Amino acid sequence: MNIERLEPLSESILALLIFEESFVNILSELPKEKESHVADELKQLMVKDFVRPCREIESDKRSGFLYDSDKLSLYSFTLTRKGIEYLEAIN
């Protein structure tokens, strides 16, 4: 299967989201990356349907597809089926 590879940062983020993770945890796992770069890459992964917001952390409310892109630290994220399939294809 021929698959178009994502950027290394995108692949690192995907690998962290096998289980639900908060934005703060994602940042802590990628200490060499700037917060703005991680945020931009995470947003692009959502646009491409590899990742979805999972829940709002403070209220513990499921967020579905709605989230405030300026306040990523309020949310947790997880892989979509497409994200899981991508990880399986590259490994």
PyMOL commands that set and color helices and strands:
alter all, ss='L'
color gray80, all
select helices_A, chain A and resi 8-16+23-29+35-47+72-74+81-90
alter helices_A, ss='H'
color red, helices_A
select strands_A, chain A and resi 21-22+51-56+61-62+75-79
alter strands_A, ss='S'
color yellow, strands_A
deselect
rebuild
show_as cartoon
